[in-house]
Amino acid sequence: MRVVIDLTRCQGYGQCAYLAPEVFTMHGDEAVAYDPEPDDAQREHVLRAAAACPVQALHVDRNTMRHWTAPVRRLGDGSGGIVRDGHIVIVGGSLAGGRAAGVLRREGFTGRLTVIGEETHEPYDRPPLSKQILTRRVPAEHARLPRLREVEADWIPGNPATGLDLATKTVRLADGREVAFDRVLIATGTRARPWPNEAEAALEGVHVLRTLEDATGLREALAAGPERVLVIGGGFTGSEVASACRELGLPVTLVERGPAPLVGALGGVIGRIAGGIQRDHGVDLRCGVTVTALEDDGAGRLRRARLSDGSTVEAQVAVVALGAVRNVEWLRGSGLAAGPWGVACDAGCRAVDVNGLVTDDVFVAGDIARFPHPVFHYQFMALEHWGNAVAQAEVAAHNMVSDQAHRWPHLSLPVFWSSQFGINIKSVGVPTLADQLVVTQGSVAERRFVAVYGYKGRITAAVTFDQAIWLEFYQRLIERAAPFPPDFRHVDMRRDTGPVPAEVPERALAGEGATVVVTGHDPAERSASLLYGGEA
C-alpha cells in the first residue's frame, strides 16, 4: 500500500490524522507527518481519510509518476498533434524523470522509452529524508515512490550519463555504452554541496543530506546519541535537521553565516522570526559567523568545530547543509548552455544552446532547469522545489510529444513547504523578488500568520506560518498582478501593521564558475562557447 500527500495542496485540516491516526500525525497545528507505506491493515482507515480530505491532497495506491490531471483534448486531425513513436531518453531517474515517464505514456507516446539513473534505487521521495526518516517515525525504505517499472520503460539504474552528443543524438554512459535518442529529457537534478576541505569532510561524523544513503547514515549517527550535533547552514534543510534533533532530544548548534536562518529564501524579517522559533525550541543558534575548520580526535572522528569568531563547538556529528550543486558536469562540451546555474531552457522546457538558440529535441525539467518565468519579469530562475519538479516534468513531457501548436508554457507559480519545530511553513511566488512585506493575517507573536511580499507595487509572494488555508487565495492574486499592499476586507485582516522592508539579500550572479566567449566576425560564423574554471 502506497500513500502520498501532495503537500503543496494540503492545508493542514487534520482529517487524515483523526481517521487514520496510526498512519498520519499532526505536529503542531498544521504540520502533517505520515508513513508513505503503511501496513495493509490500515487500508480502510486510509481510504476514509483520502475521501474526507477537503482539498483531495491524499492519494492512495496511485502511481505518483503518472499525470494526476485529465488528458488534454486536442483539436484538429486524428493525431491531435501527438508524436507517438521514436525513442525518448530521460536522463535522471528521480522525481522529475519518473513523473515525465508516466506523463509521456499518459499523453499517448507508444514508442521506446528509456530512463537512465545514477542511483541504484527505485525513485524515492526526498522531503521525508529530513523529517520523519531522521526522527525514526518510518523506515527509510518507505520513502520509495511507486515503482517506475509500472510505467512501460527500459530502466537503467546505477549507470550515470557521462556525456551528451547532439550531433549524433547519443547519451554516453559510465560503462562506455551509448544510447541513441530522438528526443532527450535532462533531469539530473542536484547533489549536496560538500564541505570544501576534503580531509575534514571525510571525518567520521561529518554528513550531508540529499540521498537515501545520506539519510540512513545520519539517522544511525543520531540514534547513537551524540552529545551535540552541529548543523552548518541555516537554510530549509539545516533548519529541518535542527528540528529533528530537538525532537529526538539531542543538543544542537546551528551556525549560519547570515543574520538569521532562512534569510536567503524568505528575507531578514521572516528570518528573525524563524530564528526566534529555533531558540524557543532550545537550538544554540549562532548567526553572523562561519565554521572555519572541523577538527578530529586523532582517530579520524569529528571532535570539534572552530568558528570565525574564535569560539569552538564540541560536537560528534556535523551536518553540512550548504545548499546544492547542479549535476551539469556531464554536459560539458555538449554545446548546451549548461553551467553552475543549471541548464538554460525556454518556458516550454526546450534546452538553449551556448549561442542562446532553442533546441528542438532536447528538453530540461526539475532542479537542474533554469527557465524564464513570465510572471516575474521573465527572469531566469532555477527552483529546487518538489512542486516545481512535478509541474515542469509534466510540461516537458507533454511538449516532447506535441507539435508547436499544442505545446504548453511552464507558468506554475513556485510553491514549497517546510515542517519544522511543529510549524508548517509554506510559500507561493518568489519571496526574494520583493522590496517590502506586510503581515496581513494572524499574529507573529503566536507564530501563526501570513506575510505578503511586494515588488514595485504588486504582490510577488506570500509566506504562511500555520495559515496554509490562505495560500491559494494569494496565489490567485499573484497571478493577476494584484497591487501591493493588498487593500480589501477579509477574515482576520490586520489593520495595525503596514509594509516594512523585506530585507531580501542581493541576488548573486548565476554565471560564477563559467565564462562565455564569443568568436568569429561574419554573422554566419560568430558563435559562443563556455569556459569553465581555469580554462583559457
N, C-alpha and C positions, 0 to 999 in steps of 0.2 A: 504494500500500500504506500503510495507516494502522495505527499501533501505539499502544496506550495501556496504561500500567501504573497500576493503582489503587494508589497509594502509601499509602493508608490501610490496605490489606491486606498489601502487600509486607513481608516480614520479612528481606530482605537476604540470602537464601541464596546468591545469585550464580550460579544455574544458567544464567540468561539470558546473563550475560557470558561464561561458559565455552562455551556452544553457539553464540552469535552475537556474537562479540567486535567485529565491525565495526559493530554497532548498539547494544550495551549495554556499559557500562563501570562498574566499581566504583571509587569514590573513597573510600579508607579501607576499613573492614571491612564497612559495610552500605550506604553511600550509593550509589544507582544513578542513573546518567545515561544517557540514550538519545536516539536520533533518532526522533521520532514519525512521520516519513515517509521511511523508508529506501528504497533502490533495490530494485526488484522482484527483482533478482538475489539478494537476501538472504532471499527468502521462505521457502525450505526451512529455512534455519537458524533463522529467527524462529519458524516453526511448531513446530519441535522444542523451542525454548526455551519456548514457551507450553505445550506438552504436559508439559514437565518441571517447570514451576513448582509447588512443593509446595502453595501456597495459592491457585493459579489467579487470580493478580492481573494476568496479562498477557493482553491482548485484542488480536486481530489482525483488521483489516477489519470490526470490529464498530462500529456507529454508537453512539458514547457518548451520543447524545441519546436512545437507546432504553433501555427498562427492562431491566435485566440479570437481574431476578428473574422467576420464573414468575408468570403471571397468577393472581390470587386466585380461587378457586372460590366463587361466591356461592350462597346458599340462597334459596329462595322461588320466585317465578314465573319465567317465561322471561326477563323483562327483567333479573332479578338486581339490581334497584336502580340500573341504569345509565341516565344521561341521555345519550342518543345523538345528539340533534340540537341545533339552535340555533347561536349564533355565540359562540365563545370568543376573546377577545383577550388576548394575552400582551404586556405592555409590558416590554421588556428582552430582547435577543437574545443574551445571553451564556450562560454555563454553566447557570444555573438555568432561564432561559427556554427554552433549547433542550432541556434534559432534560425539562422539563414537556411540551413539544410532543410529544416522542416517546412519553412515557407516556400522554398523552391518546389517541393513536391506538392504542396497545397495549391500553388499557383498553376500547376499543370505541367511542370517540367518532367518529361519522361526519359530524358537522356541519361548518360552516365554521370554519376555524382561521386566525387572523391573528397574526403576530409582528412587533412594532414594535421596531426597534433604532436606537440613536443612532449607532453606528459603521457605516461602510460595508462593513466586512469580514464575511466568514463568521465564525461563532463560533470563538474560539480558546482554547487552554488558557493560563491566566495563570502557573501555577507555573514553567514553563520560562523566563519572561521575566527573572527574577533569577538564573537558574542557567546552563543550557547555551547560551542565546542570548547572554548577555553575554560568556561565555568563547569564543564563536565555534565551539562544537562543532557546532552545527546552524544552518542558515539560519533567519531569523526567520519566514519563511512556513511552516516546518514545524510551528509551534505550532498551526496550524489544527486544529480538531476536525472530524470527519466532517461533510459538508455538511448544513446544515439542510434544504436542498431535497430531501434523501432522505426527509424527513417531509413528508407532503402538507399544505402550509400556504401561505398568502399571506405572503410575506416583504417587509416594508417597511423597508429599511435606510437609514441616514443621514437619518432624519426623526424626531427625538426627540419624545416626548409633552410637551406644554406645559400640559395641564390635564385634569382628570377631573370630569365632571358626573354625580353619582349619580342626580339626579332624571330626567335624560333618558337615562342609561346610555350616555354617549358619552365617547370619548377625543379630546382636541384635539391636533393635530399642529403641528409648527413651520411647515409650509407652509400652514396655515389649514384643512386638511381636518378633518373629524370622522368618527370611526369608531364606529359603534354596536356594542353588545355585549349579550349576555345574561348572560355571566359574564366577569370580567376577572381576570387574574393580574398582580400588581405584582411585578416582578423587576428593578428598575432599578439595583440594586447600589450601588456606591460609586465615588468618584473619589479620586485622590491629594490629600491636603491640601497646598495650595501654600505657598510661602514667603510670610509675611504682608506683606512690603514688595514691592509690585508692580514698582517700578522695579528693585529688586535681583533679583527673580525673573526679570525679562526679560533679564538679562545673559547674554551668550554663555558657555556653560559651566555654567549652572545647570540642573539636570534634576530631574524627578520620575520615578517608575517605576510605571506602572499599566497603560498600554495598549501595543499593539504598536508604535505610533509612538514612544512613550516609550522602549521597549526598543531600537528601531532607532537612535534618535538617541543614546542613551547608549552603545550598542555602538560607534558610529562615533567618539564622543568618546574612549572608552577605547582604541580601536585607534590613535588619533593619538599615543599615548604621552605623556600629560601627566606633568609632573614629580611631581605629587602630586594625589591625589583626596581630597576632603573629603566625608565622609558625615555628615549631620546627622540624628541619631536612631539609637538602638541597639536598635530592635525587630527583628523577624524580617527584614523587607525590608532594613533598613540593614545588619544583620549579614551577610545573604547577598550584598549588593553588596560589602561589605568583603572577604568571602571570594573573590568572583570577581576583585576587583582584585589580591589577593595571588596568586591562581592565575595571573594574567596577568603577574605580576612588577612590579606598579605599587605605589609607596609610597602608603599610605592612612592618613588620620587619621579616626577616628570620634569624634564628640562626642555625649555622652549626658548629659542633664540629671539623670538618676537616678544612684544609687550604682554601677550596673553595667548592662551590656546585658541585655536580656530580662527585666528586673525586673518590668515591667508585666504580662508574661504568665506568668512562672514564679516570681516572688519573688526575694528577695535571696540566698538560699542558692545556688540554681542559677544565678542571675545572676552571682555571683562566679566560679563555675566557668567559665561561658561567657566571662567577661572574661579569665580566665587563658588559655583556649584562644586567644582573639584575640591576646593579647600574645605567646604562644608562636609564633604564625604571623607575627609582625612588624607587627601593627597598632599604630599610635600611638593608644592608647585614652585619651581624656580624659573622665572621668566627674565628675559634680557641677558641670558648667559648661554654659553655653549659648552659642550663636552670637548675637551682638548686632547684627552688620552684615556684609554682603557688599560688598566694595569692588571697583571696576573699575580698569582700567589707563588710563583716559582715552579709550579707543576702544570702550567697550561690552563689553569682555571681562572675565570674572572674574579678579581678581588675588590677593585675599587675603580672609580672614575674621577679624573681631575677636571675641574671646571675652569672656565676662563676668568672667573672672579677670584681664583686662588683656593677655593674650597674643594673638598673631596666628598664623594658619596661612596660609602661602603655598600656593595651590592654583589650578590652571587648570580643574578640574572639581569641581563640588559636586553631590551627590545629596541632595535634600531627602526624607527618609524619616520624616515626622512623623505617620504614620497616614493614615486615610481619612475622607472626608466622605460621608455617605449622600445619595444623589440623591433628595431629597424635595421640592425647591423646586416642582416641577411640580404637587404635590398641595396646595399652599396654597389654602385656600378650598373644598376638596373635601368637608369635613366629616369626614374621617378623622383619627384620632389619629396624625398624622404630624409629626415634628419632628426635631431633631438626633439623637434616639435611634433613628430609623428609623420604621417603620410598625408600630404595635401590632397584634397578632393573637392568636387563641387557639391552643391546642395543635393544632387541626385546620387551621391556616393561614388561618382566616377573619379578615378585617380587622376592627378595632374602630374605631367612630366616636368623635368627640370627647366624647360622653356616656358612653363606656365600653360601649356596646351592640355586640354582634356583628352584622356584616352577613351577608347571605345569599349575595350574588352577587359579592363582592369578596374575593380571596384574595391572600396575600403569600408570597414564598419568597426564600431566598438572603440575601445580606449585608444587605439592607435590612430584613429581618423582625426584629421584636422580640417574642419569644414567651415564655410561661411554661413552665418545664421542671419537671415533677412530681418528678423525681429530686433536683433541687436546690432543694427547699422552695418550688417554684412561683415562683421568682424569674424576672423577665423578663430575658432576655438576647438580645443580637444577636451572631451569630458570623460572622466573616469568614473562613470555612474552606471549602476545596474540598469536603470530605466533607459538610459541613452543607448547602451549596448543592445538592448532588446529592440527598441524602436528603430534604430539605424540599421540593424540587421534585417528587419522586415522590409524597409525601404530599399536597401541594397539588393536583396534577393528578388523583390518584385521588379526592380529596374533591370536586373540581369536578364530577365526573360521577357521583357516588354519592349515594344518599339517606341520611338521617340514620342509619339502621340499619346501613349498611355503611361508614361513614366511619372513617378511621384517626386516631389521635393521632401527633404527631411526638415520638417518645420516643428517637430515636437519641442516643447519647452523643456529645458533641463529640470529634472526633479530628482532629489535624493533625500535620503533619510539616515538617521543615526540614532541608535538607542544607547544611552549612557547614563549611568547614575540614576536609573529609574525614570528618565525623561525621554520622551520621543521628540527628537528634533527633526524637522522637515523643512525643505526649501524648494521653491519653484522659481525659475528665472535664473538670473546671474547676479548674485549679490555684489560681486566685485566690480560690476559695471554700475556704480552708483556714487553720488556725491552727498546724499542725505538719506536719513531714515527716520521713521516715526513709529511709535508704538500705537497701534490702532485698537487693539482689544486686549483684555486681560490685565494681569499685574506682573511686572518684573519682579517685585518683592516675593511673590508667590511662585515664581518660576513657571508661570503659565500665561503666555502672551503671544501676540502676533506683531512682528516688526515688518513694516513695508519699506522697501528701498525705492529711491527715485533718482533719476539722472536727467538733468536739464528739463525738469517739469513733467516727466512722465514716469509711470511705475515700471520698474525693471525687474523686481524680485520681491518675494515675501518669505519670511522665515517664521516658523511656528515652534513654540515650545509647549508641548501637550495641548495644542489647539489645531490639530490636523484637519478638523472639520472645515476650517476656513480656506484651506489651501486651493481647492478647486475654484472657489469664488475669486481669489486673487489671480489665479492662472488666467481666467477669462479676462480680467482687467488688463493684464499684461498683454495678452493677445490683441486687445482692442486699443492699445496705446493710450490707456486711460491716464488722465492728468494726475500729477503728484504735487502736493499731498492729496490723498483721497478726501473728498468732501461730500459725504452723503450720510444719511441716517441708517443705522443698522443696529442689531442687537449687540450689547456690550461695548458700544462705541466709547472711546476715550475722548474727553473734551479737555483734559487737563495737561496734555502733552502736545508739543509741537515738533517740527522737524529739527534734527540735530545733524552735524556732520557724521557721515558713516564711518570715517576713518579707515577707508579701504586702502591697502598698500598699493604702491605703484606697480603697474603691470610690467613684468620682466619681458625683455625681448626673447622671442622663441628661437631665434636663429643662432644662439650661442653654441659654439662647437662645430658649426659648418658655415662655409663661406661660398657665395655664388660668384662665379667668374664668367664674364661674357667675352666671347672671342668672335673673330670674323669681321668683315667690313660690308660686303654686299648683303642686303636684306635676306637674300636666299641662303646665305652662308652663315649668318650670325646664329650663335647658339649659346646656351648656358650650360655650365657644369658645376658640380658641387665638390668642394674641397673640405676634407674632414681633418680635424686636429692639426697636426704639424705638416700636412701635405703642402706642397708648393708647386 
